[in-house]
Amino acid sequence: MVSEISEQLVGYLGPEGSFTQQAALQLFPAHQQGVRLVPISDIPLLFDQVATNAVQISIVPIRNSTNGYVQPTIDQLNKQSGSNKLIICGETSVKVSHCLAGKRKEETQQNPPTSKEYNFQHIKTLKTHPQAWTQCQRFLEQALPHTERQQADSTSQAAFEVSQDSLGISAAICSELAAKRWGLDILANNIQDDPDNETYFVVIRQRHGKVLVEPVGAVPLTESTSLLPVDLLTPNKLLDSS
Ligand SMILES: O=C(O)C(=O)Cc1ccccc1
């Protein structure tokens, strides 16, 4: 008996509140019937899950306007290119505005916060996806130059981890959506160096896989428009605009 897929599963770099979820929602709006967005914990797993048909599509970050290619994605593209099983069927982009999110320091009558500046002295550890450090370099050098940095698999994973910190001494660099989703206070917003900071995402699926619902507004991949490294655009490699 052949089992028909009644619901299309679309993986994105989770948990909820990531920039990749914003890209996934752009491509598969929330009200769309027959599609379910599934948070997946890291980039290699997003590729594996498509390759095994555990999800039919994955959305992965590939490049940022400030600091270039997302290396784990490039590594996976190179790894998968030999098998010819997966293709990239479109691209999209999201404007990326980061905030610093954590627990606000208790305010006392004697120590009210000044109007715009919050005191970050209680923040001992910063967490985020590696791409975000260099997108927020100026702010971090000025406001938190000596704070310990810990890497997370995504910006929203960093927000989730900070939400579990009962001492309130860590902070995440993430979207405002992630801060809200995981119950954090926004300690500073728009902390990225470039106000036009933007990240590009690609849509991955199996070359011969069944896709019930096509992504909305995805830019098709062509040699002239693609954001991908040229050596990955050669025929018979992973990429295909068809
Ligand atoms: O999707 C996310 O939240 C990520 O962690 C990847 C990322 C990191 C920095 C900017 C945009 C996307």
The ligand as an SDF file (V2000), in Angstrom:
LIG
                    3D

 12 12  0  0  0  0  0  0  0  0999 V2000
   17.5820   31.7710   12.1290 O   0  0  0  0  0  0  0  0  0  0  0  0
   18.2550   32.0910   13.1040 C   0  0  0  0  0  0  0  0  0  0  0  0
   17.7950   32.6850   14.0810 O   0  0  0  0  0  0  0  0  0  0  0  0
   19.6870   31.7440   13.1230 C   0  0  0  0  0  0  0  0  0  0  0  0
   20.2520   31.5340   14.1640 O   0  0  0  0  0  0  0  0  0  0  0  0
   20.4470   31.8840   11.8490 C   0  0  0  0  0  0  0  0  0  0  0  0
   20.6990   33.3440   11.6900 C   0  0  0  0  0  0  0  0  0  0  0  0
   21.6570   33.9560   12.4620 C   0  0  0  0  0  0  0  0  0  0  0  0
   21.8590   35.3420   12.3420 C   0  0  0  0  0  0  0  0  0  0  0  0
   21.0870   36.0650   11.4610 C   0  0  0  0  0  0  0  0  0  0  0  0
   20.1120   35.4340   10.7090 C   0  0  0  0  0  0  0  0  0  0  0  0
   19.9110   34.0560   10.8140 C   0  0  0  0  0  0  0  0  0  0  0  0
  1  2  2  0
  2  3  1  0
  2  4  1  0
  4  5  2  0
  4  6  1  0
  6  7  1  0
  7  8  1  0
  7 12  2  0
  8  9  2  0
  9 10  1  0
 10 11  2  0
 11 12  1  0
M  END
$$$$
